[in-house]
Amino acid sequence: MKVIYHGHSCIEIQLADGQTVIIDPFITGNPLSDLTVEQVAAKWILVTHGHADHLGDMIPIARQNDATIISMVEVANYAQNQGVKSHGMNLGGAHLFDFGRVKLVRADHSSSIEVAGVEQYMGLASGIIFQAEGKTIYHAGDTALYSDMQLLGEQFSIDLAFLPIGDNFTMGPDEAVYAAKLLKAKKVVPIHYNTFPLIKQEPHEFIKKLPNDSGIVLAVGASIEL
């Protein structure tokens, strides 16, 4: 599979069977994105939580591709109310789709969206364990460090982990280094940094602290093969 970084927390996964999955498609309003909404050709959209910089353009992408949104049940219900297809899940639950297996796991974070000037609750935030083609990817979403990440490292052999390092809203670099040790991921890619001044970080300094040369800084638009 080919995994492409599109800035902030947006990840595209291209599978050998031709299916494409996109995670947290924040494109419009994202100063780091290398995409336009019209360029996205994904049949599956995975969303970690309801904040605007993560659900992003999920509705127009779903409409133009007849795609299915996979997320926490509150986000999924919101999507259905917008007239697009969705599959709702909850923390600890997994489902086998025709492209692979998705499991939603804990993320310590909030989740809401402003609708007509009113903040609407969007359920709990989540991380994602994505398994396909014999590989396991962990997308942490927005989260603080928590000790149960050790359980994920014990339960799964994680080939690639995407961890936020921006601080202020999520883990900072030092906490993300600790998370990487708990997860025992073979490769770690920092996300959720430098999009806005408040989350400015130096990713190369972060990966220097990771064990076994496991860190990779992906430029926007760059990819990794698994």
N, C-alpha and C positions, 0 to 999 in steps of 0.2 A: 504494500500500500504506500501511497504518497501522502505525506502530511505537510500542509502549507500553512504558514503563519501570515495572517492578514492584519496584524496590528491589534493593540489592546489585548482582548481575550478571544479574538475571532480565529478559529482554526477550521481549515477545510481538510477533509479526509477523502481521498480518491481511491476507490477499491478496484481490484483487478477485474471484477465483473462489470465495471462501468458505472456503478452506483457512486454517488457523491453525497457526503454528509457534511453539513456545516454546523459549527458550534458557536453560539453567542454572536450572531451576525450583526454586530454594531458597525455600520458602514456610513450611513448618512450622519454627518456631524462628527465623525471620527477623523481628526486631522492626520492620523497616521495610516489610514486605510489606503490600500492600493487598488481597491475595487470600486465599481459602481453597482448599485442594486441590479441593474439590467444585465450585468456580466455573470451574476450568480446563477448557476444551473445545478441546483441541489434538489434531490427528491426527499431528503430528510433533514430536518432542522432540530438540533438539540439545544435546549436553553437551560442554563443553570439556575437562573432566578429572574425575578421580574423587574429589575432595575433597567432603566432606559439604555444604559451603556452595555447591556448584555442581550436583552430580547431584541433591542435595536430594530432592524428591518425585517423581523421574522414574518410579519403579515404580508407586505408586498412580495417578498421572496416566495412565500407559500402560495400566494395567488398566481404569480406568473409561472410557477413550476408545478402547480397542483401538488405541492409538497405536503408532507405531514410533519407537524410540530410535536416533538416529544419533550415533555417537561413535567414538573410538579403539577398536580391536578388543577390547582388554581390558575396557573398560567395556561394550561391546556384548555380549561373552560373559557377563559378570557379569549383565547384564540378561536374557539368554536363560535363564540358570540360575535366574532368579527367575520364569520362566514368561511373559515378555512378548516382543514382537517387537522385533528390533533389526537394524541395518545397521552392520557394522563397517567402519572405514576406517583409514587411517594417514597420517602426515605426507606432504604433497606430493601425495596422491591426491585426485581429484575424482570426483563422480558426479552424473549428471543424474537427478533425481527428477521426479515429475510436477508438483511445485510449483515447481521451479527447480533450480539447480546449487549443490552444496555442495563446498567444497574445504577440507581441513584443512591448516593451516599451522603453522609453528613457534611455540611458546611456551616460554620458559625458566622452568620451574616444575616442581614435583614433582606426583605424583598417586598417591593411595592412599586406602583406606577401612578403617576398623576393623570387622572381622567377628568376632564372638564373642571380643572382647578381643584379637584378633591383627590387626596392620596388614597389609593385603593390597595388593600392588602392582597398580596399575590402568593400567599403560602410561605412555607419555609424555603430558604435557599438550599441548594444542593451542589455536590460535586458529581462527576460522572465517571463511571468505569465503563469503558468502551472496549469490547472484544470482537475482533473479526480477523479472519485469515491467520489464526493462530497467534495473534499479537494482542497485547493489553495496553491500552492508553488510559491514563488517569488525568482528567481535567478537573482541577480543584475548584474552578469557579472563583468566587470571592469568598475568602475564608480567613479566620484567625488560625493560628496554630492550635491544635488540640491533640491530646495524647493518643486518642484512638486511631490516629493515622498509622500507628504501629500495627494495629490489627489489619489495616489494608495491606501493609507490607508483608504481613504473615499470610494473609488469605490469597493474595494475588502476586504473581510474578510480573511486575510492572515493567514493560519495555520502555515506556516514555511517559514522563509526568510533566504536566504544565502547571507551574506554581506561580501565584501572584507574588510580586515583590514590592509593590508600590508604596506600602505602608499607609498610614492615615485611615484608609477604609478597609485594609486587608493586612495580612502578614507583611512585615518588612523583610529585607534581605536576610537578617540574622535568623529570624524565625523560620524563613523558608529553607535556609540551610539545615536547620534542625529537622524540619519536616522531611526534607530529602533523605536524611539519615534514617528516619523512622520508616519511610516508604520503601527504601532500598531499591529505588528505581534504577534501571540500567542507564537511562539518559534523562536529564532534567532540562527543561526549557523555561526560562522566566517569561511571565506575561504580566499584563495589567500594570505597566509602568510607562512613564514619559508621555502619556497621552495628554495630560494636563500638568501644569506646574506643580500642583499639590502632590503628585505621585512621581516626581522626578527621581530617577535612580540611575546608577551606573551598573548595567547588567554584567559587564565583564569582571567587575570586582566581586559580584555575587558568585559567579561560576568558579572563580579562583578558590573559593572556600569549600566547594563541593568535593566529596570524596571520589577517588578513582577517576579523575578527569571525566566525570559524568555530565558536566554542564555543557550546554550548547546555547549560544546566543544566535537566534534566527533573526536575520534582517527581515523587514516587512517584504512579503512576496517570496521569501526563501522557503525551501522545503527540505524534508528529510525523508529518506526511504526506510521503511521497516520490512 
